[in-house]
Amino acid sequence: MSERYIMKKNEIKNVIEKSDKKVELENIVKKCNIEEGTKNILKKSNREAETKNKAEQINNKNTEQKKKFTIMGLSVWRILAYFIIYSVVGYIIETIFGIITKGTWESRQSFLYGPFCAIYGLGAAIMIIFLHKYSKNYTRLFIGGFIVGSIVEYLVSWIGEMLLGVKWWDYSNMPLNINGRICVYFSIFWGFLALYLIASFNPRIDRLINWIKSKLSVNALKILTTTVTTLLLIDCVVTGIALSFFLVRMVYNYDINVANKEIVAKKYEDIYGDEKLSKFVYKHWGDRKMLRTFPNLKVQDVDGNMIYMDNLLSDIQPYYYKFNFKK
């Protein structure tokens, strides 16, 4: 075998080896590119997943906050429960107070049909909302009760007079009063009441609510609370209409000299000039029904005199039962 042939053979072998190495290098480069691409895809996918998780967390947090919407740390459902419970408690207290002080069992309800004294429910709910965080600070409880109770009492009195034309109470003859709506004695009473309410009585109501929650499902409790609250609102609206019709009738029939008397006379003609409406009003909201439901109802004439409806309707007994405590 010639030397030239051997050299040619080695040269071909070297070329093949170089070609194989080149292919190998190209394969390595391709593999690296694929791995790098895969890494980039994975990084991008991870970033997208992380972004999606954060968005879901934010949405879940917002949904949870909506579900747990609170007012001063109290759920709306619990506040409504407070209003309902304390309205009933207030009705019982006022009824007992009437029996002790007057010797009569008379209506002390705020509305025509339900056993609710709304000022107690409203006052208690507002006091609890603003003062429940100070249950251990008696000074703040007293001052807070003094202020919150006075504001609620003034607003309820003002709304009753402005919207319904009636005066639920009048402190004009008591010292340190403001427009006869509030006075310092009752403001002090609200302060002491807040002390007892927040520090002692309301924890028992909370235990009662929690006990009821343990016996009923959350949905059942919400349905119950919503139903009672709706009925209360309907009762409130109906009461406002009935009171307005009754007072218009009393002012017109007994010629009470109130402000805007001409407007009252026009309302009387519009209401009682309609035969069907008139029959409905007298049937459901007659003098006996209205006086027995609101035995202390009164209006103020232009001279500032208080005109009591029970004095005008003296033939109607303004109470359910009169007790004889004398031996």
C-alpha positions in Angstrom: 0.0 0.0 0.0 1.5 3.3 -1.1 2.3 6.1 1.2 0.1 8.5 -0.7 -2.9 6.2 -0.2 -2.3 6.0 3.5 -2.1 9.8 3.7 -5.3 10.2 1.8 -7.0 7.7 4.0 -6.0 9.6 7.2 -7.1 12.9 5.7 -10.5 11.4 5.0 -10.7 10.0 8.5 -9.8 13.5 10.0 -12.5 15.1 7.9 -15.1 12.6 9.1 -14.0 13.1 12.7 -14.3 16.9 12.4 -17.7 16.5 10.7 -18.9 14.2 13.6 -17.7 16.7 16.2 -19.4 19.5 14.3 -22.6 17.6 14.3 -22.2 16.8 18.0 -21.6 20.5 18.8 -24.6 21.5 16.8 -26.7 19.0 18.7 -25.4 20.3 22.0 -26.2 23.9 20.9 -29.7 22.8 19.9 -30.2 21.0 23.2 -29.0 24.1 25.1 -31.4 26.3 23.1 -34.3 24.0 23.7 -33.5 23.9 27.5 -33.2 27.7 27.6 -36.5 28.0 25.7 -38.1 25.6 28.1 -36.8 27.5 31.1 -38.2 30.8 29.6 -41.6 29.2 29.0 -41.6 27.8 32.6 -40.6 31.2 34.0 -43.3 32.9 32.0 -45.9 30.2 33.1 -44.8 30.6 36.8 -45.1 34.4 36.5 -48.6 34.0 35.0 -49.6 31.5 37.7 -48.3 33.8 40.4 -50.2 36.8 39.0 -53.4 34.7 38.8 -53.0 33.5 42.4 -52.5 37.1 43.6 -55.6 38.2 41.7 -57.6 35.3 43.2 -56.4 36.1 46.7 -57.5 39.7 46.2 -60.9 38.7 44.9 -61.3 36.2 47.7 -60.3 38.9 50.2 -62.8 41.4 48.7 -65.6 38.7 48.7 -64.8 37.9 52.3 -64.9 41.5 53.3 -68.3 42.0 51.5 -69.7 38.9 53.3 -68.4 40.2 56.6 -69.4 43.9 56.1 -69.4 45.4 59.6 -70.3 48.7 61.2 -67.8 49.6 64.0 -66.9 46.0 64.2 -70.5 44.6 64.4 -72.2 42.8 61.6 -75.4 44.3 60.2 -77.3 41.1 61.1 -76.3 41.5 64.8 -77.3 45.2 64.8 -80.7 44.4 63.4 -81.1 41.7 66.0 -80.2 44.2 68.7 -82.8 46.6 67.4 -85.6 43.9 67.4 -84.7 42.5 70.8 -84.4 45.8 72.6 -87.6 47.2 71.0 -89.4 44.3 72.5 -87.6 44.7 75.9 -88.5 48.4 75.8 -92.1 47.6 75.2 -92.1 45.3 78.2 -90.3 47.8 80.4 -92.6 50.7 79.4 -95.7 48.5 80.0 -94.5 47.5 83.5 -93.6 51.2 84.2 -97.1 52.2 83.2 -98.7 49.7 85.5 -96.6 50.8 88.5 -96.9 54.5 88.0 -100.5 54.8 86.6 -102.1 51.6 87.8 -103.2 50.8 84.2 -102.2 48.4 81.5 -102.0 50.6 78.5 -100.3 50.5 75.1 -96.7 51.6 75.1 -95.8 50.5 71.6 -94.4 52.7 68.9 -96.3 51.1 66.0 -99.9 50.1 65.4 -99.6 46.4 65.4 -96.3 45.0 66.7 -95.1 44.9 70.4 -92.2 47.2 69.7 -91.0 50.3 71.4 -88.7 51.6 68.7 -86.9 54.3 70.6 -85.4 51.6 72.9 -84.4 49.5 70.0 -82.9 52.4 68.1 -81.2 53.9 71.2 -79.7 50.6 72.4 -78.4 49.7 68.9 -76.8 53.1 68.4 -75.3 53.0 71.9 -73.9 49.5 71.3 -72.4 50.5 68.0 -70.5 53.5 69.3 -69.7 52.3 72.9 -69.2 48.5 72.8 -65.4 48.9 72.6 -65.4 50.8 75.9 -67.1 48.1 78.0 -64.3 48.3 80.6 -64.0 52.1 80.6 -66.9 53.3 82.8 -66.1 57.0 82.4 -66.2 56.9 78.6 -69.4 54.8 78.8 -71.2 57.3 80.9 -70.1 60.3 78.8 -70.8 58.4 75.6 -74.3 57.4 76.9 -75.0 61.0 78.0 -74.2 62.3 74.5 -75.5 59.5 72.2 -78.7 59.1 74.2 -79.5 62.8 74.2 -78.9 63.0 70.4 -81.1 60.0 69.7 -83.9 61.3 72.0 -83.8 64.8 70.4 -83.9 63.4 66.8 -86.8 61.1 67.5 -88.8 63.9 69.1 -88.0 66.2 66.2 -88.9 63.7 63.6 -92.2 62.9 65.4 -93.1 66.6 65.4 -91.9 67.5 61.9 -93.2 64.4 60.0 -96.2 63.4 62.1 -97.1 66.6 63.8 -97.2 64.9 67.3 -95.2 65.4 70.5 -94.2 62.1 72.1 -92.9 64.0 75.2 -92.3 67.5 76.4 -89.7 68.6 79.0 -90.4 72.3 78.7 -91.2 72.5 82.4 -88.0 70.8 83.4 -84.7 72.6 84.1 -81.9 72.7 81.6 -84.0 71.4 78.7 -83.5 72.1 74.9 -86.7 72.9 73.1 -88.5 70.6 75.4 -87.0 67.6 73.6 -84.2 66.7 76.0 -83.2 67.8 79.5 -80.2 67.2 81.7 -82.0 64.8 84.0 -82.8 62.3 81.3 -79.4 62.9 79.7 -77.8 61.7 83.0 -80.2 58.8 83.0 -78.9 57.9 79.5 -75.4 57.9 80.8 -76.1 55.5 83.6 -78.2 53.4 81.3 -75.2 53.1 78.9 -73.1 51.9 81.8 -75.5 49.1 82.7 -76.4 48.3 79.1 -72.8 47.8 77.8 -71.1 46.5 80.9 -73.8 44.1 82.2 -77.0 43.6 80.2 -75.8 43.4 76.6 -73.3 40.6 77.2 -76.4 38.5 78.3 -78.2 39.5 75.0 -75.0 38.4 73.1 -75.2 35.0 74.8 -78.8 34.8 73.9 -78.1 35.6 70.2 -75.2 33.1 70.2 -77.5 30.4 71.7 -80.1 31.0 69.0 -77.3 30.8 66.4 -76.3 27.4 67.7 -79.9 26.1 67.3 -80.6 27.6 63.9 -78.7 27.7 60.6 -77.2 31.0 59.5 -79.6 31.2 56.5 -82.6 30.6 58.8 -81.4 33.4 61.1 -81.0 35.8 58.2 -84.4 35.0 56.9 -86.0 35.4 60.4 -84.2 38.7 61.0 -85.0 40.1 57.5 -88.7 39.1 57.8 -89.1 40.8 61.2 -87.2 43.9 60.1 -89.4 44.1 57.0 -92.6 43.8 59.0 -91.3 46.5 61.3 -90.7 48.8 58.4 -94.1 48.2 57.0 -95.7 48.7 60.4 -93.8 52.0 60.8 -95.0 53.3 57.4 -98.6 52.2 58.1 -98.4 53.8 61.5 -97.2 57.1 60.0 -100.1 57.2 57.6 -102.7 56.2 60.2 -101.4 58.8 62.7 -101.5 61.5 60.0 -105.1 60.7 59.1 -106.2 60.5 62.7 -104.7 63.9 63.7 -106.2 65.5 60.6 -109.6 64.2 61.7 -109.1 65.3 65.3 -108.0 68.8 64.4 -110.8 69.3 61.9 -113.6 67.7 64.0 -112.6 69.5 67.3 -111.5 72.8 65.6 -108.1 72.8 67.2 -106.2 75.9 66.3 -103.0 74.5 65.0 -100.5 76.0 62.6 -101.4 75.6 58.9 -105.0 74.9 59.8 -106.1 75.6 56.2 -103.8 72.9 54.9 -105.2 70.4 57.5 -108.8 71.2 56.4 -107.8 70.6 52.8 -106.3 67.2 53.7 -109.4 66.3 55.6 -111.6 67.0 52.5 -109.2 64.9 50.4 -109.2 62.0 52.8 -112.7 61.8 54.2 -114.4 63.2 51.0 -113.5 59.9 49.4 -116.2 57.5 50.6 -114.2 54.3 50.1 -111.0 55.7 51.7 -113.1 57.1 54.6 -114.8 53.8 55.3 -111.4 52.1 55.3 -109.8 54.6 57.7 -112.7 54.4 60.1 -112.8 50.6 60.0 -109.1 50.0 60.6 -107.9 53.3 62.2 -110.9 54.5 64.1 -110.8 56.7 67.2 -110.9 53.7 69.6 -108.0 51.9 67.8 -105.8 55.0 67.6 -106.4 56.2 71.2 -105.9 52.8 72.7 -102.7 52.3 70.8 -101.4 55.8 71.5 -103.1 56.8 74.8 -100.7 59.8 75.4 -101.0 61.3 72.0 -101.1 65.1 71.9 -100.8 68.1 69.6 -99.7 71.7 70.2 -101.9 74.6 69.2 -100.6 78.0 68.0 -100.7 79.3 71.6 -98.3 76.6 72.8 -101.1 74.7 74.7 -100.8 70.9 74.6 -104.1 69.3 73.5 -104.4 65.7 74.7 -106.5 63.4 72.5 -107.8 61.3 75.5 -109.4 64.5 76.9 -111.3 65.1 73.6 -112.3 61.5 73.3 -113.4 61.1 76.9 -116.0 58.4 76.1 -113.2 56.0 75.0 -111.2 54.2 77.7 -107.5 54.8 76.7 -106.2 51.6 78.4 -106.7 47.9 78.4 -107.2 47.3 82.1 -107.1 49.4 85.3 -105.7 47.8 88.4 -107.0 48.5 91.8 -104.0 48.4 94.1 -105.8 50.0 97.1 -106.5 47.7 100.0 
